[in-house]
Amino acid sequence: MIASEGMRVAVGLRQSCLHQRHNRRADGGRKIAPNSLDDVEFPPDVSAKIKTYVYRLIDPRNGETFYIGKGQGNRVFAHIRDDLGSDESDTLTNKLKRIREIRNAGFEVIHVIHRHGMDDKTAFEVEAALLDAFPGLTNQAGGVGNNDVGAMHAGEIIRRYRAEPAEFIHRVILINVNRSAVESSLYEATRYAWKVGPKAHRAEVVLPTVQGLIVGAFIPEKWLAAVPENFPGRDEVPGRLGFIGREASREIREQYVGKRVPDAFRKPGSANPIKYTW
C-alpha cells in the first residue's frame, strides 16, 4: 500500500476459526495458529533501513485500530510475544487482553507500519497525532505533547491561551485526565488510579486538568491501594493508588477552576500525568 508520504507496510495474517480448532494445545490452553506471527521479525538490514517508525495494531475482526506505538527494530512484534509470555493468572493490560481475545477467536493481530524512516523527534509527533485521531485506544498514556498541543476545538484553544495562570496557595497535585473519561464522571476520572508515592498523602487539593486547563477541584481524604476492596466496581491496578474524597469548596474552586496550568508545571515532552506544586 502506498501512502501520500510514504509506504505503509501491513504485516498481518488472519487464520480461520476452523483451521485454528485443529491446533489447540493438549492442556486446553490458548489456540495458536500454525502460521502466526510469533517468529516473525525484521531482518537486520531491513531494520537499519526503516529506522524509527510509528505503527498501529489492528483488530482483524472489525478493522479497528486498538494500539499505536513508536519503535525501532522489532518493537512492533513485541506485543504478541508479551501475550505469549503472560500467565493466565497475571493481571493483563487492556492491550494484552485485546490481543488474547483476537488470538482466541482464531485470528492474528494486523501490524501496520504507518510511517517509517524518521528520527525520534518526528516519530514522537506522528505518534501523538495518531493518538489524537483514533479514539478508544488501549494505550495507557497519550503521546508526547498531547496534553499541550493535541487535538482540540478552536474554542478550546482560545479559552486555554486566554486563561490566566493559576496561583497555587495549597499543596496541589495536578492530574492530567482523559477528556472522554471526564464526560462520564470528573471525580471518577480524577481519583483512580495513579502511580504516586507517600508525598501524595500530604496533598491538600487535587486538580484535574485537560490540555493545560484546570477543570475541577477535589479534597483527597485518604489515598488507598487501587484494588476492588477499596474501590468497588473498579479493576485492580497493581502499584497504583486512588483517593476517596469530595468536591472542594466554592472558594477553592474559584481559586483554580478555569485557570491555566502555569508554564513551570508543564514540562515539554513529559508524558507523566502527575505534577506536584510543592
N, C-alpha and C positions, 0 to 999 in steps of 0.2 A: 504494500500500500504506500502511496506517495502523498505526504502532507505538503502544504504550501511552503513550509520552512524546512522540509527535510523528510527523511524516511521514518515511518513508524513501523516497527518490526513486531509482528504478532507471533508469539511463540507458544501457542496454546493447543492442547489436544483435548477432545471430548470422547469418552467411552460410553457405550450404551449400557443401560442397566442390565440387559440380558447377558451381554458379554461379561459384565462385571460379576454377576452372580456365580460364575464358574471359577472365580478367583478369590473366594473367601479364605481367610486363614483358618486353620484347623481349630484354633481356640475360639472361633466365633468373633474375632476382632474385626477391625475396620477393613472394608474391601479395598483392595489395591489393584488398579488397572495394570495390565501387563506392559503397556506402552506408556506408562505415566512419566511425569517429568522428574521423578526422584533422582535420576542420574544425569539429567541434562545440565550442561554448563557451557559458558562461552569459552572457546579455546583462547589461550593466552594472546595470540596475535589479534583476535577479534576484540578482546577486552582492551588492548592497547589502542585500537583504532576508534572505538566508540567512546573512550574516555569517561567522563562523568555523564550520567543520564538520569532522566526522570521517567518513571514507569507507572503503569496502572495495573491493578489486579482486577479482573472482571469475572463475575459470576456467569457461567455459560447458560445457566437455567433461565435467566431473564435478561442477560446482556447488561446488567448493572455494574458500574464501577464501584467497588467497595473499599479500595485502598489505593492511596497514591504515595509514592516514595521517591527518594533520590538515592543514587548509589553508584558504585563502580564495580568492575569485575562481575562476580556472580551474585551480587546482593539481591537482585530481582527474584532469584530462585530460593533464597534462604528461608522465606516464609513457609514454603512447603516442607522443607526439612525441619523447621521448628515444630510443625504439626506432627510429623512422624516421630519426633523425639519427645513429645509430650505424653506423659502418662495420663490415663483416663481420669485419675483422681486429682490431677493438677487443676488449679484454678486457671482457666483459659481466658485470654483476651477475646474481645469480640471478633477481632480479625481471625484468630485461630479457630474460634467456634465456626465462623463462616466457612473457612477452608475445609474444616472437618465435615460440615454439612454437605458441601459440594462433593467431596470425595465419597461420602457415604451414599449419596444419591447416584453414584456411578459416573461422575464427570470429573474433569480436571480443570483447575483454575486456568484462565487465559491470561498470559503475561504479555503486556503491550509495552514496548519501549516507545514512549510518547515523543521524546526528543533526546538526541544524544550528541556527543562531540562538544560538550560545553565545559567551561571552567566551573568551579564550585559556586562562585557568586551568581552567575547566570542561572545555574541549576536551581539554586535556592529560590530565585524569583519565579522561575517557571513552576516549580513545585507549589509555591504559595498561591499562584494564580489558579492552578488547577484545583487546589483545595477549596478555594472560594467558589469555583464553578460547579463542583459536584457535591450536592447535599447528601447527608445521610451516610458519610464515610465512617469506617471503623477506626480511622486514625485517632489515637488518644490525644494528640496535640496538633494544633494548627501549624501552618508553615511559618517560617521566619518572616516577621514583619506583618503577618496577617492582622494582628490586633491594631496596628497603627495605620497601615496603608492598604488593608484588604478591601474587598468589595463592600460598598455602602451606597445608600441612596444619596442623591445630590443634596437633599435637605439635611441629611446627617452630616455631610462634610461641612456645610455652612455652620450648623449648630456646634459641631466639635471645634472648629477653628475659631469661632467667635466666643466660645465659652471661656469664662475667666478661670484661671488655675485655682485649684483647691489649696487652702492653707490648713495644714493639719495641726490641731491643738489637742489631739488624743493620740494614744498609741494605736495605730491603724494597720490592719492587714488589707492590702488591695488584692482582690482576686479577679482575674480576667475570666469571665464566664461566657459560655456558649450562647450566642444570640437566640438560637432556636429553642434552647432549654429555658431561657428566660420567659418565652411566650407561655410556657406551661406554668411555671412557678418560680419566681425570682428567689424566694427563700430556699427552695429545694435545690436550685441550681447553684446557689452560693455556699450552702453548708456541707456539701458532700461531693467527693471525698478527695482530700488533698495531702500532698507529701509535705507536711510541716513538722517541725521539731518542738521541743519544750518551750521555745520562745513564743509560740502561738498562744500559750496559756496566759500570757501577760497582756494580750491584746484587749483593748477597751472597746474597739469598734471594728467591724468587718464591712468593707465597702466593695460590692461587686462592680466591675467595670466592663463596658462593652466598647471596644475600639476607642479607648482613651477617655471615655466619658464615665463618670460615676453615676450609676443608675439606681442605687438603693443604699440602705444603711441598716445594719443589724448589730445587736449586742450579743456576743457569744457568752453563754452562761457556763458551759463546760464543753471541753473537747474530749471525744471518745474514739476508740478504735472503730474503723469502718467495717463493722460486721452486722449481720441482721439482728443479733441480740440487742444492739444499741440503736439500730435504725431499722425497725420492722419494714419489710417490703423492699429493702434495698439489697443488692448483691454485695457480697464481701469483696473488699478491695484491700489485699494484704499490704501492710506497710504504710497505710494512709489513715488519716483522721477526718472526722466530721464534727460539727458542733451542734449543740442544742441551744437555741437562743430565742430572741424575739426582735421585732422591728424596733429600731431606735426611736427615740422621742422626736417630736416635731422639730425641736430646736436643733438636734443633731442632724436631722435630715436636711434642714435648711442650710446648715453649715457646709454640707458636702454634695448632696444630690444635684445633678445638673452641671456640676463643675468639671473642669478638665483635669486629668491627672498631670501634675507638673512634669516638665521635661526631665528633671532629676531622677524621676522614678520610672522613666520609660527608656531603658537601655536599648539602643538599636540592635536588632538581630536576636534579642533574647526571646526564647520560647517558654521560659518559666512563667506560669500564670500567677505566681505568688510574689508579692512585694511587701516588705515591712517598712514603715515610715520612721522607725526609731532604732 
